[in-house]
Amino acid sequence: MRKMIVLILFGSLLFSCVQPEPRKPVQVKSGSFYRASVERNKQILAQEEALIRKLVESDSLNTYRASDTGFWYYYEKQNDTQGYQLQTDDEVLLAYTVMNLKGDTIYRQEDIGIVQHAIDKSQLFPGLRNAIKLLKEGEKATFLFPSSQAYGFKGDDNKIGPLIPIKASLQLIEILKKRDSLN
């Protein structure tokens, strides 16, 4: 019996010194799906940008500007006297209308109402969050957003489908400055 216990202890000691071997993945991913997805996104963005550029070039009534973040806009009403730059945590009152690129209204300003928005904090679509920062109090502008700046691959789950570039007319009604920037 004693020999058996020694043999079991010796065997367990021998096997416990062996390093565990890592399991190999059942399926190896090459990353080709992600590369294909990136290429597809680049093609979609290029097509949408070409469509927007064509609209900009054909509109002789307005002077468009390209933003640093990937959309185009023109001012309907400018305020040259007020010079306050919006800062993070400032709040603004704004009103906007959402249209397709043909100009057909999707959401009317009257239906949306006046929106109170905290700069860099609220849940507006990305293009609109960035567009607000370009406006001064009392200004109104129209923005052309590619789908990546609008509602993207998902849409808004209501009237705007996936991968739809949009046009928005935005008016900054009032700036409600944060307490430490009141000067």
N, C-alpha and C positions, 0 to 999 in steps of 0.2 A: 504494500500500500504506500509505503514511504517512497519507493522508487517511482510510483505512478505520480505522486504529488510533485516530486522533483522534476519528472519529465514534463508535466503540464506547466509548471512554473518556467522551466527552461524554454519550452515551446512558445509560451506567451511572451516571454522576454525577447526571444528571437524575432517573433512576428511584430512586436510592438516597435522595434527599431526601424522597420521599413517605412519609408516616407509614403504618404498617400499620393496616389497618382491623380492629377486633375482630370476631370471628365472633359472630353472634347465635345464641341458643339455639334448638335445633330444637323444643323443647317448653317452653312457659311454664307453670310451676306456680303455681297460684293460692293454695295453702295450704288449700283447702277440705277436703282429706282430713284434715289435722291438726285443723282445727276440728271436723270431724265425729267424729273419734276422741276428742277431748277431751270433747265432749258425750256421747258414748256412755259413756265412763268415768265421767262424773258421774252419769249415769242408773243405771249398774250399782251404783256406790257408794251412791247414795240408796236403791235397792231393798234392798241388803244391810243398810244401817243401819236401815231400817224393820223388816226382819225381826228384827234383833238387838234393837231397842227393844221389839218385841212380846214377844220371849222374856224380856227383863228385866222388863217390866211384869207378865208372867204368873207369874213366879217370886216367890212371897211368902215363901219360906224364907230368901232371901239378900238382902243389901243390896249392890247394885252401885254401882260408881264408874266414871265416865268418865275415861279417861286424856287427857292433852294430845295424844297422838299418834294418837288415833282408834280405840281399842278400849275394851271394858268389862271389868270384873273384880270379883270378890268374894273376900274372904279366907276360907279354910277353917281356917287356923291362923295366928294372929298372934303375934309376938314383940315385946312392949312394952319389954323390958329392954335389948336390944342396939340401939345407935343408930348404928353405923358406916354411912356412905353409900358405896356402891360408887364407885370411880373408874376411869377408863380404865386399862387394863393390869392391873387386879386380875383374879384368876382365881377362878372359883367352881366348885363341884361341884353339879350339879343333876340332877334327874330329872323327866321329864314324860311325860304321856300325851296323844295327839292324838285328838280325836273330831270327828264332824260335829256340827252344831248340835242334832240330835235326841238326841245323847248316845251314839250308837253308836261304839264304839272303832275307830279306824283303825290307830293304832300304840300298843301297850301299853308301859308304862314298863319292864316286864321285857324286852321285845324291844329297846328303845332302849338300856337300861342307864344307868349313871351317866355323865354327860357333863361333861368339864372344859371350861369356856368362859372365854376371855379377853374381858373387857368391851370392847365396841366393836371387836373384832378377829375373832371367829369367824364361821363360815359358817352360823349359824342363820337361820331366816327372820326378816324385819324385826320383826314383832310380838313374837316371843319375845326378840329382842335387847333391845327396849325394856322388855318386861315384867320381865325379870330385875332391872333397875335399880330397880323399885318395891318389891322384896322385901328383907327383912333375913334374916340367917342363921336357919334353922329355920322360916321361914314357908312356907306353902303357899297358893296362890290358883288360882282358875279364871278363865281369860281367854276372851273372845269376840272373835275377830278377823274383820274383813271380809277378803275375798280379797286386797285390796291390801296388807294387813298380813300375810297368810299366804303362800301360794305363787303368787299372782297369775295372770297370763294363761297361764302355762306349766304350773302344777301341779308336782308333785314327780317326774313321770315314772314313778310307780309306782302308789300307791293313791289319791292325791289328784289329781283332775282340775283343769282350768283353771277359774278364777273360782268357787272353792268357799270360802265362809267356814267357819272352823273354831273349835273350842273346844279349849282346852288346859288341863290341870291341871298346874301347875308347882310344884315344891318346891325351894327353895334349901337345899341340905344344909350346905354349908360355904363360907366366904369365905377364899380364899388371897390375902392382901393382897400388893401389890407391895412390894418392899424399901424404897422411900423413903416409904411411908405406914405403916410399922410403928410405931405409937405406942400 
